[in-house]
Amino acid sequence: MVERARRARGESGEIRVNGYSEKWLSKGFPWIYPKEVVAGTPAPGESVVVRGESGAVLGRAIADHGWLAARVFRSDGEEIDEDLLGGRLGRAAALRDLVVPAGTTGYRLVNGENDGLPGIRIDWWSHYAVVALDSPSLAGLLPALVEWLQVEREPRGIYLVWRPDPRDDRDFSTASQATGLIAGHAPAGDIAVLEGDTRVDVRLPDAPDVGLYCDMRAVRTWLADYWGGASVLNLFAFTGVFSVAAARGGATDVVSVDLSAAALERATHNFRVNNLDPDRYEFLAEDAFKVLDRYRRTGEGFDRVILDPPAFSRGPSGIWSGQKDWPRLAAAAARVTNAGGWVIAACNQGEISPREFRGLVAQGFERAGRSAQLLASLGQSPDFPASVTFPEGRYLKVDVYRL
Ligand SMILES: C[S@@+](CC[C@H](N)C(=O)[O-])C[C@H]1O[C@@H](n2cnc3c(N)ncnc32)[C@H](O)[C@@H]1O
């Protein structure tokens, strides 16, 4: 009787999960959803032993009260302590020391669930670290993370940002843990980051979107040999990192399009710091669909068209939503791509599978009456590893087509 009551309530410091969750946890999946918890009501941030309905220990987790009930850090019931965190951080760092090219100073040092550190991402920007936590429930781990960073990587400063999942509708602005600079000192302004011999100036207070997406580095590397003599249309150009790569690679014309004039200001700056004269190139602060429509009407074509839209955006031509709008975007891009020209289509929405993405783009090409060859299916750089037990880890799909 006592045991039954205890099971229903869950012991303090533990939660019990249903059989469905148990099956996933035993495969190494690190998330527990609220509807999977059958007993136990720990406070957010509490370290809890996870048990199955039979009472068997399934792991140790940090509890949360959001769209997730808990994040599992280990498969035994032992503590989430400095030893565990240090080991995981050390293994993550060893991978980056191996795969980040020499001379590249911006990279993902820790990639959350995929490095055994659920909800925790750490980006490295030259001499600074940005820790991005998916929830304030993880703030209790900060002292250990900061100490490890200071001892092992010696950053000049460490920033903290919240990185709420789009499915998490809580307001993190009221969290007791302050964000911004949490250790060391801030740089005087933007800081220079090198990707090989290309320089990009990033803005740490804008973290996590500092102005350079390192997950796309592998794509820039793959494309590096194919810009020479090409005319390039870079849609959703942001701070112009692809545009700079194209211009440095010998593209003759590069047009960068972004709704945000402020982003394009930074793009022109990035041209300048790479000894490229921005006046020789075009920057259009406009809606991508409007620009594509205008080029279709004027009959101007391009040899390389880059499509890297956000998962969600509201622009003058309406609300962009990936699933609905990819065929329309691919069709409009195909209509302005020269014969033999390439469309580079990038999608970072984990919920769209690689196969579905290729299907959406193919629909667009068909609508435009263009046939296409798939030259490469690329993904995130290796400093963004994906755990095989965490399907959401493989979020980035970049397909290169020749029309
Ligand atoms: C995912 S970022 C692109 C990243 C960029 N390709 C890079 O490699 O750094 C999305 C960008 O799309 C821009 N954007 C959103 N909606 C847009 C629209 N309708 N037309 C043009 N740009 C848009 C945003 O301002 C933002 O800079």
The ligand as an SDF file (V2000), in Angstrom:
LIG
                    3D

 27 29  0  0  0  0  0  0  0  0999 V2000
   18.7520   32.3100  -41.9940 C   0  0  0  0  0  0  0  0  0  0  0  0
   19.1800   33.9990  -42.2670 S   0  0  0  0  0  0  0  0  0  0  0  0
   20.1610   33.7950  -43.6640 C   0  0  0  0  0  0  0  0  0  0  0  0
   21.5900   33.4540  -43.3470 C   0  0  0  0  0  0  0  0  0  0  0  0
   22.5580   33.7470  -44.4480 C   0  0  0  0  0  0  0  0  0  0  0  0
   22.2340   33.0550  -45.6710 N   0  0  0  0  0  0  0  0  0  0  0  0
   23.9820   33.4170  -44.0210 C   0  0  0  0  0  0  0  0  0  0  0  0
   24.5580   32.4480  -44.5450 O   0  0  0  0  0  0  0  0  0  0  0  0
   24.5040   34.0850  -43.1400 O   0  0  0  0  0  0  0  0  0  0  0  0
   17.6850   34.6770  -42.8650 C   0  0  0  0  0  0  0  0  0  0  0  0
   17.7460   36.1050  -43.4000 C   0  0  0  0  0  0  0  0  0  0  0  0
   16.5960   36.2670  -44.2220 O   0  0  0  0  0  0  0  0  0  0  0  0
   16.1560   37.6090  -44.1380 C   0  0  0  0  0  0  0  0  0  0  0  0
   14.7610   37.6300  -44.6290 N   0  0  0  0  0  0  0  0  0  0  0  0
   13.6570   37.1650  -43.9940 C   0  0  0  0  0  0  0  0  0  0  0  0
   12.5870   37.2700  -44.8080 N   0  0  0  0  0  0  0  0  0  0  0  0
   13.0200   37.8020  -45.9800 C   0  0  0  0  0  0  0  0  0  0  0  0
   12.3970   38.1360  -47.2170 C   0  0  0  0  0  0  0  0  0  0  0  0
   11.0910   37.9310  -47.3760 N   0  0  0  0  0  0  0  0  0  0  0  0
   13.1510   38.6250  -48.2060 N   0  0  0  0  0  0  0  0  0  0  0  0
   14.4850   38.8340  -48.0320 C   0  0  0  0  0  0  0  0  0  0  0  0
   15.1300   38.5420  -46.8780 N   0  0  0  0  0  0  0  0  0  0  0  0
   14.4100   38.0270  -45.8650 C   0  0  0  0  0  0  0  0  0  0  0  0
   16.3590   37.9730  -42.6950 C   0  0  0  0  0  0  0  0  0  0  0  0
   16.4750   39.3790  -42.5580 O   0  0  0  0  0  0  0  0  0  0  0  0
   17.6580   37.2150  -42.3680 C   0  0  0  0  0  0  0  0  0  0  0  0
   18.7760   38.0570  -42.5170 O   0  0  0  0  0  0  0  0  0  0  0  0
  1  2  1  0
  2  3  1  0
  2 10  1  0
  3  4  1  0
  4  5  1  0
  5  6  1  0
  5  7  1  0
  7  8  2  0
  7  9  1  0
 10 11  1  0
 11 12  1  0
 11 26  1  0
 12 13  1  0
 13 14  1  0
 13 24  1  0
 14 15  1  0
 14 23  1  0
 15 16  2  0
 16 17  1  0
 17 18  1  0
 17 23  2  0
 18 19  1  0
 18 20  2  0
 20 21  1  0
 21 22  2  0
 22 23  1  0
 24 25  1  0
 24 26  1  0
 26 27  1  0
M  CHG  2   2   1   9  -1
M  END
$$$$
